[in-house]
Amino acid sequence: MRRVPFASTKEGSNKGDDRYSVRLIEGTDNESGGRRLNSMYTLNRILGADPFYVKITN
């Protein structure tokens, strides 16, 4: 499994090697994902330079 930071984090989706983790998704799905990510930042009080770890489970 490849671990890639969210594009909204300082690391972004590119590690400097011109390799990106990308996949075409519908605009509505992208908006929904952005809202959920913003909610996670807000609920956990994560600010711009705060380090954090996300564990994704099924």
Residue pairs with C-beta under 8 A, 6 or more apart in sequence:
2 21
4 13
4 21
5 11
5 12
5 13
6 13
6 37
7 13
8 37
10 49
13 20
13 21
13 22
14 20
25 33
40 46
40 54
44 52
46 52
